[in-house]
């Protein structure tokens, strides 16, 4: 097995002994820092039709890049089984990611299957390229909300960021289709790189402020992060979220807002005149590790307890081993109870240079 993957069956502290019955699993406890498991991000494909500079640059993810063959991906049935086990441990939110999740064939069927699990909020993050034609079918299948990545409104800047010559107009059409399909509130994620697209902060805020109050559009400005080892991250290309808030508030005054729930990663700011809100995600300058409630499941069934992880745990091996749901739930609970991750609190030139799992493989 790859050195970066740990057999989940080796995590034994909470593994049950004796006969295993089909009793419901107990809710998962907290990790070593008192953090509860709430969110599961599931990457359904490692492929994407964009080559965004901060995620899948062409210099690495070129024509000959060895993407996973279909046979190595988790099947829909394995994904749904994982989600049911997650829900039995007290998890309440699933987000489908990629790569670009709408590239996964028959994604609507997977959503329909997941929607049958009671008590789960079901969302999806997309680059918006296929959203205009899929929004209604996603909603009909049971998807509740979408988050759309949009790094600029200016077409030239947008094409430079996605590096696939894809026009911004088609993403905006996708957002409109998602609104019409009631996949709301729609969150619009913008990764900000100083000197590349930071001039788009105000245009994005103005554009979606007009619809924020009525349609629930929320732009979230995300600091450029050292995810994976392919995006040539430099600290001087990070524009602090405090500067984003300062620029917007100078024209459209903002007021701080309390989080919607414990562990919410985006700091909320509302327009003083009541015209909706924005969010900022400050992983670099204001680490939120202390409240992180996320677990990530890769396309081929490896669990990662942190976006910046160097190693993961082999869930696929357990799913295909004949173990019962109760045994797997116990292994997951044990893994979570031993979780110590706090990368963003420890970030330095040395840690940033380490080889980490690529974001396109485990989702953002």
N, C-alpha and C positions, 0 to 999 in steps of 0.2 A: 504493500500500500504506500502511496505517496507520503513522504515525511511530513507534509503540511496537513495531513488528515489523521485524526485520532479516532480509533474505533470507539463508537459511543458505548458499546457493550463493556468497555473497560472502566466506565464510570459506574461504580458498583455501590456506592455508599447507601443509596436509597433503593437498590434493586430488591424486589420482594423475594422471599424464600418460601419453599413449600408450594402446595398446589395453587395455581393461578385460576381464579374464577373471573367471570365477566362483570365484576362489580365496577361501578363508575370510579374513575380516578379521583383522588382528593385534589383540591386546588393546589397549585404550585406555591411553595413558600417563597421567601425572598432570597436574593443572592447575598454575597458576603458584605454588601454595602446597604442592605435593606431595601433593594429595588425589586418591585414586583414584575412578573412577566405579564405584559398586556398586549403587545403588538407582534405579529409575525409577518415578515415580508417574504414573499415567495417569488423567486425569479423563475419564470416559465420558459425563457429562452436566453441564450447568451449572445444572440445575434441582434443586430440593429441596422437600419438603413441610413442612419446618420453616422458621421465620424466626428463628433463634437471634440473640440480641442482639449477639454478638461476630463474626458471620459474614454473615448475610443479613437485616439489620433491615428491618422493613416500611416504614420511612420511605424506603428506597431501593428495595428489591425488592418493590414493591407490585404491584397487579393489572395494571398497564400496563407492567411492566418488560420490555424487549425481549430476551427469551432467544433463544439461537441457534436458527434454523430447522433442522429435521432434515437438510436437504441440506448444511449447512455442517459437520456433525459428521464426524469421521473414521469411515469404515466399519469394521466388524469386521476385514475383510481388511487395511486399512491399519494398524489398531492391532496386529494380529498381525505384520505385516511389520516395523513399528517395533520390536516386542519382539524379533524374531529378530535384527535388526541390533544392538540393544542387547546381546543375549546374546553375539553374535560379538565384541563389544568387551570382553568380560570381565564384563559386568554379571551379577548373580546374584539380584536380588530385584525383583519387580514388585508394586506395590500399586495396586489399582483404587480410585479415589476419585470424587468429584463436586465439587459438588452431592451428591445422594444416588444412588450408583451403582445401587441396586436399582430405581430408577425407569427405568433404560435397558431398553427392550424386549428380551427374549430374552438377558438378561445371561448366563444359564447357557450359551448357545451360545458366547459370547465366551470364557468361562472354559474351556470344553472345548477350544477352539482353542488358547488360550494354554498349557493344561496339556500340550499335545503338544510344547512346546519343552523340550528336555532341559536340566537344570542350573539351572532357575529356581525360586526360592521364590515361590509365588503366594498373595497375601493380598488382603484387601479391608477398607476402612473404611466403616462404615455408622452411621446414626443409630438403627438397630434397629427402625424402625417396621414394616418388612416382613419382618423376619428370621424371625419365628416360623413363617411359612408357606413361607419359601424356604430355610431352613437346610439341609435334607436334599438338596434339588435342587442347591444350590451345592456341597455336599460330593460328591455323585454326579458332578458335572461336572468335579471335579478341584481345587476350591479347597481350600487347606490350612489357613488360619487366618482369623479375623476380628478386627477391632478395632471396638468399639462405643462410640459417644459417649454419655456419661451424666453430666449435670451436677448431678444431685441425686437423692436418694431420696424426699424429701418431694414429694408430688404438686403442691402449690401452687407451690413453688419451681421444680420441673421445668417446669410449664406456663408459668411466667413466663419461664424461660430459652429455651424453644423457641418461644414466642409463637405457637403454632398450636393451643393448647388440647389438646395430645396427652398422654394419661395415661402416667405412668411405668410402670404395670403392664404395658403392652404391650411396652415395651422390655425389661423384666425377663423377660417370656415369651420374647422373642427370644433373650436370652442363654441361657436354659435350653434352648431348642431348638438353639442352636449347640453347647452342651455335649453334648447328646444325639447330635448329628450328628458329634461328634468334630472340630469346627473349633477345636481347642485347640492351645496355650494361648490363652485369650481375654484380650485386653487391653481394659481399660475406660478410655477417655480422659475426663477431667474438666477442663474449662477453668474456672479459679478466678478469679472477680471479687470483689475485696474489697467487702464490703457488700451483695453480691447473693446469693452462694451459698457463701461461705467457711464458713458454719456447718454445711455438709454434709460437710466434710472427714472428721470423725471417724465419722459414720454410714456413709459409703461405705467407709472403711477397715475398720470393724467388720464390715459386711455381707460384704465379699468376702475378708476374712481367714479367715473360716470355711471358705471353699471354695478358698482360694489354694493350700494344700498338696496337696489331693486332686484338684482339677479344673484347676489351673493358671491361675486367674483372677488378673490383675495389674492393679490400679488405677494409673493414671498421672495425676498432677496436673500440669496444664499452666498456666504463667503466661499471663495475658491479654496478647495480643500486638497490635501495631499492623499487622496484616495488612490490605492493601487500604486504602481510604479511606472506608469506610462505617460502621465500628463505633464511631466517636466515642471512640477510645482515649484514656485518660488515665493517666498514670503513677501517680497516687495510687490507681487502682483495681487496680493490680498487687499481688498478695500474693506476696512472694518465696518461692521453693521452700524456702528455709531455714526459714521460719516454718511451712510445711506439715509438714516433717519434725519440727520442734520440737513442734508440737501433737500429732502422732500418737505420737511417742516418749515424751511425758510420760505417756501411758496404756499404750501398747504399745511397749516399748523396741525401737529399731531399730539395726541395724548396717550400715555401708556395705559394698557388694559391688562387685567388679570388673565392668567391662562384659562383655557376652557376646561382643562383637566390636568391632574398631576402627570408630569412627564412630557407635556407638550414641548416640542423642540423649538418652535418658532415663537419669538417674543412678539406680542401683539401690540399694535399701535392703531388707534382710531383717529379719523379726521375730526378736528374740533367742531366742525360745523355739522357733524352727523352723517357725512357722506361715505360711510363704510370704513374699511380698515385695510392695513397692510400687515405683513409679518416680516421679521428678519431672523435668519438662522446663523448663529455666531459660533460655529464649532471651533474656529481658530482663535478668536479673541476673547470669547466668553464661554468656555467649555461647559456643557450641560451633562457631563457623564454621570453626575450624582443622581440624576433623575431619569436615566435612560431605561426604558422598559422594552426594548426591541430585541428580537431574535430574527436572524435571516436564514432562509433556506435557499441554497443554490439550485441551479438548474438540474444538476445531477445528484441532488439529495444530500449535500453537506451542510450542516448547521454551523453558523458563525454567530458568536455572541457580540460582535462589534463590527461596525463598518470598516474599521481599520485593522481587522484581524490578520494575523500571519498564519494561523492554523484553524482548522474546523473539525467538526465531529461528524462521523459517518452515520447519518440517519438511514440512508438508502440500504446500507448493509443490514440494519435491524429490520427494516420493512420487508426485506426479502429473505430473512433468516427463519421465518416461521414463528417468531416471537409474537405473543399476544399484545393487544393494545395496552393492557394494563402493565405489562413488562416494559414496553416502550415508553409509556407515560412515566414510569418510575425512573427510567434512565434519563429522560429529559428533565425531570424534576431534580435528579441528583446533579446533572450537569449545570442547571441554573443555580442551584444552591452553592456551587463552587465558583461561580462566575466572579471575576475580580476586575474586569476590563474598565480602563479609564484612560484610553489613549490620548484623548484631546487635552486632558489635564497634564499629561507628561510630554506633550509634543515639543520637540527640539530639532535642531539640525540633524542630530544623530538618528532619532526615531523616524523623522520624515524620510530619511534615505533608505530605511529598511524595505525589503521586498514585502509587499502586502497584497492581499487579494484584490483583483480588479473590480471596480464598481459595476462594470457591465456584466459580471459573473454573479454578483449577489444583489444587485439592485441598489439604488441610492438611498 
